[in-house]
């Protein structure tokens, strides 16, 4: 794994190589 940690409610990456970035929702 890459060690990223995300806030489940916001998608904000709080730790790892993506710190400060966010996940985004996809329509399915």
mmCIF entry with sequence, helices, sheets and N, C-alpha, C, O atoms, coordinates in Angstrom:
data_MODEL
# 
_entry.id   MODEL 
# 
_entity.id                         1 
_entity.type                       polymer 
_entity.pdbx_number_of_molecules   1 
# 
_entity_poly.entity_id                      1 
_entity_poly.type                           'polypeptide(L)' 
_entity_poly.nstd_linkage                   no 
_entity_poly.nstd_monomer                   no 
_entity_poly.pdbx_seq_one_letter_code       
;(UNK)(UNK)(UNK)(UNK)(UNK)(UNK)(UNK)(UNK)(UNK)(UNK)(UNK)(UNK)(UNK)(UNK)(UNK)(UNK)
(UNK)(UNK)(UNK)(UNK)(UNK)(UNK)(UNK)(UNK)(UNK)(UNK)(UNK)(UNK)
;
_entity_poly.pdbx_seq_one_letter_code_can   XXXXXXXXXXXXXXXXXXXXXXXXXXXX 
_entity_poly.pdbx_strand_id                 A 
# 
loop_
_entity_poly_seq.entity_id 
_entity_poly_seq.num 
_entity_poly_seq.mon_id 
_entity_poly_seq.hetero 
1 1  UNK n 
1 2  UNK n 
1 3  UNK n 
1 4  UNK n 
1 5  UNK n 
1 6  UNK n 
1 7  UNK n 
1 8  UNK n 
1 9  UNK n 
1 10 UNK n 
1 11 UNK n 
1 12 UNK n 
1 13 UNK n 
1 14 UNK n 
1 15 UNK n 
1 16 UNK n 
1 17 UNK n 
1 18 UNK n 
1 19 UNK n 
1 20 UNK n 
1 21 UNK n 
1 22 UNK n 
1 23 UNK n 
1 24 UNK n 
1 25 UNK n 
1 26 UNK n 
1 27 UNK n 
1 28 UNK n 
# 
_struct_asym.id          A 
_struct_asym.entity_id   1 
# 
_struct_sheet.id               AA1 
_struct_sheet.type             ? 
_struct_sheet.number_strands   2 
_struct_sheet.details          ? 
# 
_struct_sheet_order.sheet_id     AA1 
_struct_sheet_order.range_id_1   1 
_struct_sheet_order.range_id_2   2 
_struct_sheet_order.offset       ? 
_struct_sheet_order.sense        anti-parallel 
# 
loop_
_struct_sheet_range.sheet_id 
_struct_sheet_range.id 
_struct_sheet_range.beg_label_comp_id 
_struct_sheet_range.beg_label_asym_id 
_struct_sheet_range.beg_label_seq_id 
_struct_sheet_range.pdbx_beg_PDB_ins_code 
_struct_sheet_range.end_label_comp_id 
_struct_sheet_range.end_label_asym_id 
_struct_sheet_range.end_label_seq_id 
_struct_sheet_range.pdbx_end_PDB_ins_code 
_struct_sheet_range.beg_auth_comp_id 
_struct_sheet_range.beg_auth_asym_id 
_struct_sheet_range.beg_auth_seq_id 
_struct_sheet_range.end_auth_comp_id 
_struct_sheet_range.end_auth_asym_id 
_struct_sheet_range.end_auth_seq_id 
AA1 1 UNK A 5  ? UNK A 6  ? UNK A 5  UNK A 6  
AA1 2 UNK A 13 ? UNK A 15 ? UNK A 13 UNK A 15 
# 
loop_
_atom_site.group_PDB 
_atom_site.id 
_atom_site.type_symbol 
_atom_site.label_atom_id 
_atom_site.label_alt_id 
_atom_site.label_comp_id 
_atom_site.label_asym_id 
_atom_site.label_entity_id 
_atom_site.label_seq_id 
_atom_site.pdbx_PDB_ins_code 
_atom_site.Cartn_x 
_atom_site.Cartn_y 
_atom_site.Cartn_z 
_atom_site.occupancy 
_atom_site.B_iso_or_equiv 
_atom_site.pdbx_formal_charge 
_atom_site.auth_seq_id 
_atom_site.auth_comp_id 
_atom_site.auth_asym_id 
_atom_site.auth_atom_id 
_atom_site.pdbx_PDB_model_num 
ATOM 1   N N  . UNK A 1 1  ? 0.831   -1.185 0.000   1.00 0.00 ? 1  UNK A N  1 
ATOM 2   C CA . UNK A 1 1  ? 0.000   0.000  0.000   1.00 0.00 ? 1  UNK A CA 1 
ATOM 3   C C  . UNK A 1 1  ? 0.872   1.244  0.000   1.00 0.00 ? 1  UNK A C  1 
ATOM 4   O O  . UNK A 1 1  ? 2.071   1.162  0.266   1.00 0.00 ? 1  UNK A O  1 
ATOM 5   N N  . UNK A 1 2  ? 0.290   2.375  -0.291  1.00 0.00 ? 2  UNK A N  1 
ATOM 6   C CA . UNK A 1 2  ? 1.057   3.622  -0.369  1.00 0.00 ? 2  UNK A CA 1 
ATOM 7   C C  . UNK A 1 2  ? 1.004   4.419  0.925   1.00 0.00 ? 2  UNK A C  1 
ATOM 8   O O  . UNK A 1 2  ? 1.636   5.472  1.012   1.00 0.00 ? 2  UNK A O  1 
ATOM 9   N N  . UNK A 1 3  ? 0.269   3.953  1.935   1.00 0.00 ? 3  UNK A N  1 
ATOM 10  C CA . UNK A 1 3  ? 0.274   4.597  3.239   1.00 0.00 ? 3  UNK A CA 1 
ATOM 11  C C  . UNK A 1 3  ? -0.600  5.826  3.374   1.00 0.00 ? 3  UNK A C  1 
ATOM 12  O O  . UNK A 1 3  ? -0.495  6.545  4.367   1.00 0.00 ? 3  UNK A O  1 
ATOM 13  N N  . UNK A 1 4  ? -1.460  6.087  2.400   1.00 0.00 ? 4  UNK A N  1 
ATOM 14  C CA . UNK A 1 4  ? -2.328  7.259  2.477   1.00 0.00 ? 4  UNK A CA 1 
ATOM 15  C C  . UNK A 1 4  ? -3.430  7.050  3.510   1.00 0.00 ? 4  UNK A C  1 
ATOM 16  O O  . UNK A 1 4  ? -3.950  5.946  3.669   1.00 0.00 ? 4  UNK A O  1 
ATOM 17  N N  . UNK A 1 5  ? -3.776  8.123  4.204   1.00 0.00 ? 5  UNK A N  1 
ATOM 18  C CA . UNK A 1 5  ? -4.873  8.103  5.178   1.00 0.00 ? 5  UNK A CA 1 
ATOM 19  C C  . UNK A 1 5  ? -5.845  9.203  4.783   1.00 0.00 ? 5  UNK A C  1 
ATOM 20  O O  . UNK A 1 5  ? -5.453  10.356 4.603   1.00 0.00 ? 5  UNK A O  1 
ATOM 21  N N  . UNK A 1 6  ? -7.118  8.839  4.650   1.00 0.00 ? 6  UNK A N  1 
ATOM 22  C CA . UNK A 1 6  ? -8.157  9.774  4.219   1.00 0.00 ? 6  UNK A CA 1 
ATOM 23  C C  . UNK A 1 6  ? -9.193  9.970  5.305   1.00 0.00 ? 6  UNK A C  1 
ATOM 24  O O  . UNK A 1 6  ? -9.509  9.038  6.044   1.00 0.00 ? 6  UNK A O  1 
ATOM 25  N N  . UNK A 1 7  ? -9.724  11.183 5.405   1.00 0.00 ? 7  UNK A N  1 
ATOM 26  C CA . UNK A 1 7  ? -10.866 11.461 6.277   1.00 0.00 ? 7  UNK A CA 1 
ATOM 27  C C  . UNK A 1 7  ? -12.098 10.884 5.588   1.00 0.00 ? 7  UNK A C  1 
ATOM 28  O O  . UNK A 1 7  ? -12.400 11.274 4.460   1.00 0.00 ? 7  UNK A O  1 
ATOM 29  N N  . UNK A 1 8  ? -12.822 9.960  6.236   1.00 0.00 ? 8  UNK A N  1 
ATOM 30  C CA . UNK A 1 8  ? -13.948 9.307  5.566   1.00 0.00 ? 8  UNK A CA 1 
ATOM 31  C C  . UNK A 1 8  ? -15.093 10.248 5.195   1.00 0.00 ? 8  UNK A C  1 
ATOM 32  O O  . UNK A 1 8  ? -15.779 9.999  4.203   1.00 0.00 ? 8  UNK A O  1 
ATOM 33  N N  . UNK A 1 9  ? -15.319 11.301 5.944   1.00 0.00 ? 9  UNK A N  1 
ATOM 34  C CA . UNK A 1 9  ? -16.447 12.199 5.661   1.00 0.00 ? 9  UNK A CA 1 
ATOM 35  C C  . UNK A 1 9  ? -16.151 13.224 4.575   1.00 0.00 ? 9  UNK A C  1 
ATOM 36  O O  . UNK A 1 9  ? -17.063 13.688 3.891   1.00 0.00 ? 9  UNK A O  1 
ATOM 37  N N  . UNK A 1 10 ? -14.865 13.581 4.412   1.00 0.00 ? 10 UNK A N  1 
ATOM 38  C CA . UNK A 1 10 ? -14.527 14.643 3.467   1.00 0.00 ? 10 UNK A CA 1 
ATOM 39  C C  . UNK A 1 10 ? -13.684 14.169 2.286   1.00 0.00 ? 10 UNK A C  1 
ATOM 40  O O  . UNK A 1 10 ? -13.663 14.825 1.244   1.00 0.00 ? 10 UNK A O  1 
ATOM 41  N N  . UNK A 1 11 ? -12.988 13.041 2.432   1.00 0.00 ? 11 UNK A N  1 
ATOM 42  C CA . UNK A 1 11 ? -12.101 12.562 1.381   1.00 0.00 ? 11 UNK A CA 1 
ATOM 43  C C  . UNK A 1 11 ? -10.738 13.222 1.398   1.00 0.00 ? 11 UNK A C  1 
ATOM 44  O O  . UNK A 1 11 ? -9.909  12.935 0.534   1.00 0.00 ? 11 UNK A O  1 
ATOM 45  N N  . UNK A 1 12 ? -10.483 14.101 2.363   1.00 0.00 ? 12 UNK A N  1 
ATOM 46  C CA . UNK A 1 12 ? -9.202  14.792 2.456   1.00 0.00 ? 12 UNK A CA 1 
ATOM 47  C C  . UNK A 1 12 ? -8.112  13.822 2.892   1.00 0.00 ? 12 UNK A C  1 
ATOM 48  O O  . UNK A 1 12 ? -8.283  13.084 3.862   1.00 0.00 ? 12 UNK A O  1 
ATOM 49  N N  . UNK A 1 13 ? -6.990  13.823 2.175   1.00 0.00 ? 13 UNK A N  1 
ATOM 50  C CA . UNK A 1 13 ? -5.837  12.999 2.538   1.00 0.00 ? 13 UNK A CA 1 
ATOM 51  C C  . UNK A 1 13 ? -5.056  13.726 3.630   1.00 0.00 ? 13 UNK A C  1 
ATOM 52  O O  . UNK A 1 13 ? -4.603  14.854 3.436   1.00 0.00 ? 13 UNK A O  1 
ATOM 53  N N  . UNK A 1 14 ? -4.904  13.071 4.778   1.00 0.00 ? 14 UNK A N  1 
ATOM 54  C CA . UNK A 1 14 ? -4.236  13.703 5.906   1.00 0.00 ? 14 UNK A CA 1 
ATOM 55  C C  . UNK A 1 14 ? -2.828  13.175 6.146   1.00 0.00 ? 14 UNK A C  1 
ATOM 56  O O  . UNK A 1 14 ? -2.066  13.774 6.905   1.00 0.00 ? 14 UNK A O  1 
ATOM 57  N N  . UNK A 1 15 ? -2.469  12.050 5.501   1.00 0.00 ? 15 UNK A N  1 
ATOM 58  C CA . UNK A 1 15 ? -1.130  11.493 5.699   1.00 0.00 ? 15 UNK A CA 1 
ATOM 59  C C  . UNK A 1 15 ? -0.752  10.660 4.488   1.00 0.00 ? 15 UNK A C  1 
ATOM 60  O O  . UNK A 1 15 ? -1.601  10.001 3.887   1.00 0.00 ? 15 UNK A O  1 
ATOM 61  N N  . UNK A 1 16 ? 0.516   10.691 4.136   1.00 0.00 ? 16 UNK A N  1 
ATOM 62  C CA . UNK A 1 16 ? 1.014   9.917  3.015   1.00 0.00 ? 16 UNK A CA 1 
ATOM 63  C C  . UNK A 1 16 ? 1.427   10.814 1.862   1.00 0.00 ? 16 UNK A C  1 
ATOM 64  O O  . UNK A 1 16 ? 1.507   12.033 2.014   1.00 0.00 ? 16 UNK A O  1 
ATOM 65  N N  . UNK A 1 17 ? 1.692   10.203 0.696   1.00 0.00 ? 17 UNK A N  1 
ATOM 66  C CA . UNK A 1 17 ? 2.193   10.966 -0.440  1.00 0.00 ? 17 UNK A CA 1 
ATOM 67  C C  . UNK A 1 17 ? 1.185   11.955 -1.019  1.00 0.00 ? 17 UNK A C  1 
ATOM 68  O O  . UNK A 1 17 ? 1.553   12.836 -1.796  1.00 0.00 ? 17 UNK A O  1 
ATOM 69  N N  . UNK A 1 18 ? -0.076  11.812 -0.645  1.00 0.00 ? 18 UNK A N  1 
ATOM 70  C CA . UNK A 1 18 ? -1.128  12.683 -1.196  1.00 0.00 ? 18 UNK A CA 1 
ATOM 71  C C  . UNK A 1 18 ? -1.553  13.771 -0.214  1.00 0.00 ? 18 UNK A C  1 
ATOM 72  O O  . UNK A 1 18 ? -2.552  14.446 -0.461  1.00 0.00 ? 18 UNK A O  1 
ATOM 73  N N  . UNK A 1 19 ? -0.843  13.962 0.875   1.00 0.00 ? 19 UNK A N  1 
ATOM 74  C CA . UNK A 1 19 ? -1.255  14.900 1.929   1.00 0.00 ? 19 UNK A CA 1 
ATOM 75  C C  . UNK A 1 19 ? -1.671  16.244 1.354   1.00 0.00 ? 19 UNK A C  1 
ATOM 76  O O  . UNK A 1 19 ? -0.938  16.871 0.589   1.00 0.00 ? 19 UNK A O  1 
ATOM 77  N N  . UNK A 1 20 ? -2.872  16.671 1.744   1.00 0.00 ? 20 UNK A N  1 
ATOM 78  C CA . UNK A 1 20 ? -3.417  17.936 1.280   1.00 0.00 ? 20 UNK A CA 1 
ATOM 79  C C  . UNK A 1 20 ? -4.336  17.804 0.075   1.00 0.00 ? 20 UNK A C  1 
ATOM 80  O O  . UNK A 1 20 ? -5.094  18.725 -0.229  1.00 0.00 ? 20 UNK A O  1 
ATOM 81  N N  . UNK A 1 21 ? -4.277  16.666 -0.614  1.00 0.00 ? 21 UNK A N  1 
ATOM 82  C CA . UNK A 1 21 ? -5.157  16.431 -1.764  1.00 0.00 ? 21 UNK A CA 1 
ATOM 83  C C  . UNK A 1 21 ? -6.468  15.824 -1.276  1.00 0.00 ? 21 UNK A C  1 
ATOM 84  O O  . UNK A 1 21 ? -6.604  15.504 -0.095  1.00 0.00 ? 21 UNK A O  1 
ATOM 85  N N  . UNK A 1 22 ? -7.421  15.666 -2.171  1.00 0.00 ? 22 UNK A N  1 
ATOM 86  C CA . UNK A 1 22 ? -8.716  15.095 -1.799  1.00 0.00 ? 22 UNK A CA 1 
ATOM 87  C C  . UNK A 1 22 ? -9.159  14.057 -2.809  1.00 0.00 ? 22 UNK A C  1 
ATOM 88  O O  . UNK A 1 22 ? -8.816  14.117 -3.989  1.00 0.00 ? 22 UNK A O  1 
ATOM 89  N N  . UNK A 1 23 ? -9.935  13.101 -2.311  1.00 0.00 ? 23 UNK A N  1 
ATOM 90  C CA . UNK A 1 23 ? -10.640 12.181 -3.192  1.00 0.00 ? 23 UNK A CA 1 
ATOM 91  C C  . UNK A 1 23 ? -11.819 12.930 -3.786  1.00 0.00 ? 23 UNK A C  1 
ATOM 92  O O  . UNK A 1 23 ? -12.253 13.938 -3.228  1.00 0.00 ? 23 UNK A O  1 
ATOM 93  N N  . UNK A 1 24 ? -12.333 12.466 -4.885  1.00 0.00 ? 24 UNK A N  1 
ATOM 94  C CA . UNK A 1 24 ? -13.537 13.074 -5.443  1.00 0.00 ? 24 UNK A CA 1 
ATOM 95  C C  . UNK A 1 24 ? -14.529 11.983 -5.818  1.00 0.00 ? 24 UNK A C  1 
ATOM 96  O O  . UNK A 1 24 ? -14.146 10.870 -6.178  1.00 0.00 ? 24 UNK A O  1 
ATOM 97  N N  . UNK A 1 25 ? -15.792 12.318 -5.728  1.00 0.00 ? 25 UNK A N  1 
ATOM 98  C CA . UNK A 1 25 ? -16.872 11.360 -5.977  1.00 0.00 ? 25 UNK A CA 1 
ATOM 99  C C  . UNK A 1 25 ? -17.068 11.135 -7.476  1.00 0.00 ? 25 UNK A C  1 
ATOM 100 O O  . UNK A 1 25 ? -16.954 12.060 -8.281  1.00 0.00 ? 25 UNK A O  1 
ATOM 101 N N  . UNK A 1 26 ? -17.362 9.897  -7.824  1.00 0.00 ? 26 UNK A N  1 
ATOM 102 C CA . UNK A 1 26 ? -17.708 9.539  -9.194  1.00 0.00 ? 26 UNK A CA 1 
ATOM 103 C C  . UNK A 1 26 ? -19.153 9.083  -9.230  1.00 0.00 ? 26 UNK A C  1 
ATOM 104 O O  . UNK A 1 26 ? -19.607 8.382  -8.325  1.00 0.00 ? 26 UNK A O  1 
ATOM 105 N N  . UNK A 1 27 ? -19.875 9.469  -10.258 1.00 0.00 ? 27 UNK A N  1 
ATOM 106 C CA . UNK A 1 27 ? -21.241 8.978  -10.415 1.00 0.00 ? 27 UNK A CA 1 
ATOM 107 C C  . UNK A 1 27 ? -21.188 7.562  -10.945 1.00 0.00 ? 27 UNK A C  1 
ATOM 108 O O  . UNK A 1 27 ? -20.449 7.266  -11.883 1.00 0.00 ? 27 UNK A O  1 
ATOM 109 N N  . UNK A 1 28 ? -21.978 6.688  -10.338 1.00 0.00 ? 28 UNK A N  1 
ATOM 110 C CA . UNK A 1 28 ? -22.064 5.299  -10.814 1.00 0.00 ? 28 UNK A CA 1 
ATOM 111 C C  . UNK A 1 28 ? -23.494 4.922  -11.059 1.00 0.00 ? 28 UNK A C  1 
ATOM 112 O O  . UNK A 1 28 ? -23.775 3.793  -11.462 1.00 0.00 ? 28 UNK A O  1 
# 
